[in-house]
């Protein structure tokens, strides 16, 4: 073996850029829990969702020019379906957390890692490999250790628990539908994100009027609220959904789910640094299992 051959090898394993972007989204979304907690302590949940998605939609209005294609009716319908699914996920998650314990919520939403290979098998007719299924099980175990690090037990499903399970299932469906839609219509990722944000803004407004009536709580002027909103709009919504729409059509849904499955670990680390939360040894072990499963399924293969 020549010296030139050895020196030409990269010092670190090279992953596709789409998968590095998904890891970035997992880190950003990990911080969204702390930011959303700060924001929803100051305004009602549905008003918070309307404000978050409405501001994002206004920023993305120019991207709607991407709908100027011959197949725009079917492309618009597909992107709107994804937006409706996203709205259902956020509504289930937000109300689910308010109706169950935080540890149960964190554990149950991580079920999306286990649901996605099954949704891929069901919707895309792509049977996951045994390695992917094993990595999903490992990630699920890690999420359980992380969620129950302070004790507690799994109770009979209450309404909040059922909503979190539904949100986890819808996350798995979302990844598969995004891949299918990207393959069929080829809309730019930014245009797809703009349509989704429009649907979610409209849906949030209708839900808010239905649930609490046409009542608008005065917005706070605190720096903590607007700092959290800026983080949620610019990074957790605008950047994150664009990256997910871009990457989901370039890698398998199961790999997307496992990379995004590291989100609970990043959320815990950011909560430790931002809100002063503490992780036990069991919690760190659970986070390590989540990261190990994501690495295992995305490791370079000969």
N, C-alpha and C positions, 0 to 999 in steps of 0.2 A: 504494500500500500504506500503510495507516494505521499510526501509531505504536503503537496498541493491539495491532495484529496482530503487529508485530515483537516487542514486549515480551512477548507471551503465549507465544512459542516457548521451549521449555526450552533452557538454555545447553549442555546435554550430551545426547547421544543417549540415549534411554530404552529399556532392554531389559526384557523381562518379568522379574518378580521371581524366577520359577523358574530363569531362566538365571543371574542374579546369585548365587543360592543354590548352583548347581552350580559356579560359579567358586570360591565359598568352600570347598566340599567338595574341589575340586582342590588348593587351598592347604593345607587341613588334611591331606589324604592325602599331600601332598608331605612333610610333617613326619613322617608315620608311618614312613618308611624309617629315619630316624635313631633314632626312639623304639624301633622293633622291634629294631634292631641292638643297642641298649643292653640291652633286655630278654632277647633270645635268647642273649646272651653269658653270661647268668647262670642260665638254666633251659633244659631241652630244648624243641625246637620244638613238639611236639604238646602238651606240658603247658602251654606258653605260649598256644597257641590255645585249649585248653580253659578256661584261666583267663580269658582275654580275653572269649570269647563267653559263658562261664558268668556272669561278673559282670554283663555287659550284659543277659542274659536275666533275671536277678534284678531288676534295676532296671526292666525293662519288663513284669513280670508283671501289673500292673494294666491294662495296655493290651489284654490278651487279652479284656477285656469287649467289645471291638469285634467279636468273633466272634458275638455274639448277634444274628444276622440269619437270615432264612429260608433263605438259600442257603449256610449256614455249611459244610456238608460239601465242596462244590465250592470255596468260597473257601479253606478250610483246605488242601485238596489243592493248589491253585494256589500259595499262599504257601509250602507245604512244598517244592514243586518248585523254587521260587526259592531257598529256603534250601539245598537240596542242591546246586544249581548254584553258589551262593556258596562253600560248603564246598569243592567241587572246585576252584574258582579259587584259594582260599587255600592249599590243599594243594599244587597244582601250582606256584604262585608260590614258596612257602616252600622246598620241596625242589628246585625248579628253580634257584633262586639258589645253593643249596649245591652244585650239581653243574656249574655253568658259571661263566664270568667275570661280574663285575658289569656290565661294559660290554655284553656280549652280552645279559644279562638285561634291562637297561634298554631296549635297542633292540628286543628281541623282544616285550616286553610292550606296547610302544607300537604294535605291529601291530594292536591292538584298534581304533585310529582308522581303519585301512584296512578291517578286517574288518566293522565295524558297518554301513556302508552296504550291504554285500553281504548281511549277515544280515537287515537291514531289507527288502531286496528279496526274500529267500528266505522269511522268516517272515511278514512283514506285507504282502507284495505291493506295496510302495511303492518305485517306482524312484527312486533318488536323482538329484538334478539334477547337471548337469555342474559347477556351482560347488562343490557339496558334495564331489564326487569329487576335484576339483582341490585343494580345501582339505585333504582327507585326505592326498593325496600330498605336499603342502607340509609338513604336520605330521609325516609320516613321515620326510621328508628332515631336518627339524629335529631329530627324535629321534635320527636316525643321527649327525648332527654332534655332538650333545650326548654321545651314548654313547661315540663313538670319538675324543673330543677329545684323549686321551692316547696315541693310537696303537692298534695292535692290528689284527687282521684277522678277517673272518668265516670261521670254520672249518666243516668239515663238522658237521652237526647231531649233537651228543651227546645223551645222555638228558636232561641239564639243559636244553639248548636246545629239545628237543622238548617238554618240559613247559612251558616259557615260551610257546612258540607255542600250545600247547593252552590255556593260561590266557588268552592274548590273545583267542583265538577264543571262549572261554566268556564273556569280558567282553562281547563283542559280542552274543552270544546273550542274556546277562542283561539288557541294556538293552531289547532287543526283547520279551522275555518279560514284563518288568516293565510295559511299556506295554500289552501285550495283557491281562495279568491285571488291571491297574487299570481298563481299559475294560470288562471283562466282569463283575467282581464288586464293584468300588467299595469295597473294604475301606479303612478309615482307614490312612494311611501308617504311623502308630505301631503299629497292630495287625499289619500286614504285617511290619514290622521285628521285632516281638516273636516272631512265629512263626518267622521266618528264624533269629533268634538261638537259639531253642530247638532247631531242627533242627541247627544248626551245633554247638551245645554237645554234643548227643547224639552226633553224628557224630565230633566230635573225641575224645570219651571212648572211643568204640568203637575208633577208630584207634589211640589211645594204648595201650589194653590189648592190642590185636592186635600192635602193633609192638614195644613195649617191656615188655609185661606189666604187672601191677598194681603198678607201682613209682612212688612219688611222691617226687620230689626235694624236700627241704626248701626252702621259699621264702626268698630272701634278705631281709635287713632293711634294705638300703641305700636311701637316699632316691632315688638315680638309678633304681633298678628300679621302685619304687612311683610315682615321678613319671611315668616313661614309661608304666606301666600305666594311670594315671589319664588321661593324655593319649589313649592308644589307646582306652580304654573309653568315656570321656565324649565326646570329640570325633571321633576317627577311626571309631568304630563306632556309638555311640548317635546322635549328631547326623548324621554323614555318611550312614548308611544310611537314616535317616528322610528327610533332604532328597532323596536319590536316589530313593526310592520316591515321594515327593511330586511331584518335578519330572519324573520320567520319563514320567508319564502326561499331562503338560501341554506337552511339547515333543517334537520328533521325535527318534528314536533317534540319527540321524546328528549332530544338533546337540548332543545329550547327550555323545556320544563325543568330539566335537571340543573341547568345553569341558573335559571331563575329561582330554583329551589334553594340556592344559597342565600336568598333574601332574608330569611329569619336570622341568620348569623350576622349579616351586616347590620340588620336592625338592632340586634342586641349590642353590638360593638358601638354603634352610634348613640344608643340610649345610655350606655355607660359613660361615654365621653360628654354627651350633651345634657342629659337629664340626671346623671349621677346614679343610674341603676347599677346593681351589682350582680355579677355572674358567679355561680358556684362552680366547683370542679366538674360536676355533672353537666352543667350548662356548657362549659368550654369543650367537654368531650363530645356533646351533641353537635356543637358547631363544627368541630373537627371532622365528624362523620359526614356532615352535609358537604363540606368542602371536598373531602376525599371522594365522595360519590360523584360530584361534578367533574373532578379531575379524571376519575377512572373512565367515564363515558366519553370524555373529549380528548383523551391522551392520543398522541400520534401513533399510528399503527404502520407496520411495514407495508 
